[in-house]
Amino acid sequence: MAVERNEDAGATERMCIVTRAVEPVDTLLRFVVAPDGSVVPDLKRVLPGRGVWVGGRRALVAEAERKRLFARAFKAPVTVEPDLAGRVDALLERSALQALSLARKGGALVTGFTKVETAIARETIACLVEASDAAEDGFRKIAAALMRRFGTADALPIVREFASAQIGLALGLTNVIHAAVLAGRAGDGFVERVGALRRFRGSDVTTSLVSTVADH
């Protein structure tokens, strides 16, 4: 039996079926047709078969579903389960949390306020992670630590997409409020996946603690 190959393997650019613009594949989402005829997202761009591409933003995925563009692009009858954009959002969120877990396993994650404060003073950090349900006082103390080292609280990107319970579940820990992701391959992987999640949601990819504190 012949093995179906990934027709997009090695591609660097593809066309969005909604905007018709050609973009780098890193900014797009790939979709394929499962054996049951349903359209499924392929975030890692590894599933076999012919793929179609949509710009990596929630509104574009929703538009592709609403206008039935997948059937047109695949040139075949396909099934799109309702709220495809919502499922993509959940997958992107899960992917980012998995990357955070990998950073911890690779020794690239520091958790706990005191350890994070020390890391800010001494380490090269890819980003900080602050639980979305953290107290305002904690944000201000982290901002003060950044000011002491860098002279500005805007020195590092801040990830506030996840609640403490989500972070704890991903890491196998409890009550995780503050974390620092150290620079390196694992840390960069987490930053990249958070960036994809933020682009999808239409939020600022470069959120800093200045805006975080200002929101409180």
JOCORFEN-V616112 format. One record per helix or strand of 3 or more residues. SS is the DSSP state (2 for helix, 1 for strand). FROM is the first residue (numbers start at 0). LEN is the number of residues. Records with the same first field share a line. If there is no record, write none. Layout:
SS: FROM-LEN / FROM-LEN
//
This chain:
1: 12-4 / 21-3 / 27-6 / 37-4 / 51-4 / 108-3 / 124-6 / 156-3 / 177-5
2: 24-3 / 57-9 / 68-6 / 83-22 / 112-10 / 135-15 / 163-8 / 184-17 / 208-6
//
